[in-house]
Amino acid sequence: MRILHTGDWHLGRTLEGRSRQKEQEQFVDELVMIADSSGADLILMAGDVYDSVNPPAAAEQLFYEAAARLTAGGRPLVVISGNHDQPERVASVSPLVRRQGITLVGMPTSEPVTVHAARTGEVAKIAALPYPSEARLGELLAGDSGEAELRLAYSARVGRLMNLLGREFTPQTVNLAMSHIYVLGGVESDSERPIQVGGAYTVDPSALSCGAQYTALGHLHRAQRVKGEGMIRYSGSPLAYSFSEAGQAKSVAMIDVAPGGEPVFEEIYLSCGRPLVNWRSAGGLQEVYGWLDEGRDEGAFIDLELRLTEAMSMNDIQRLRKSREGIVHIRPIYPQMEQELEEMSRSRMPVQELFRRFYQRQTGGAEPDDSLIELFLELAEEERHEAAEGEEN
């Protein structure tokens, strides 16, 4: 049986207000092409169909179209909800699509999924566990206990669920598991935006030991293998959704496995999507304009950090943004500013006052206008938010 494993589509997601819809449509086209050309017998979508519990209509339409195209030849598709999904929304159309070979699992359940591969005649048993938060499990796992105790209780609960879901595994079936979960040892990136507190909702790999030959995971956006029983893998996201994923090659997983056999894995790289790149300029604006003139990273989204000795004007910022629509962030770094920010943290001087004084010194006494101060505050808040996200991850 050939199994195509994907996940973390995040349909409806934007990048600082910039739509990714066309890129996601391109991904669906490429995924359908891969499924058809490779002769996939079964497709597993491991959660985070959407980026929010209330996705835009275009995102829902794209998912329904993708599901219909992927199953057009009688190929089964199994989808679970992730932490970004509203479980009932994902599963709401189940009565309409079940006969199409589409299985949608919204809430954690004790019922495994059974599918038949039309090409080979093989039967797959799938221990499919959607994102198992305490709220979705309907129970408080560790009361007022600390993080370590909650992690142990959470792993134990997931382990019991997985064993229950795997109760129908047999030597004559292809035995699979699937979940949207953070397994201890996985490498995160900022764009997962985890909703757990600290590392409490992490699962020990032993909790997934239910007899599955292959375990398809979603939640982490970097494709990777996790140590544990059988073969356990994250497919990763099909697009880079934050600049912490800059430079990552995106892919889907193809697995060949027979009843009782060892899975054979192949990583199929994707060509869709605009790359996300980080530009770090030590040569100021002229160096950046030189990169733009030579067409560096044409078509990419750009996170730009540049070191300057003089304050940027509003005209400088507007000119940069007009020069390339893909420039998402512009972060000027001033040596004096870095030192004075440290002093500010001790003196508790408001950041806008610090910027005003710095601007006056750099311009010979000119006052920054309100729009420039507002832009600086937005950039400072954006930097603070990204740093906080990095600490959470």
Summary of the structure (lengths in Angstrom):
residues: 393
radius of gyration: 24.2
end to end distance: 36.1
largest distance: 81.1
contacts: 1267
relative contact order: 0.11
helix: 38%
strand: 22%
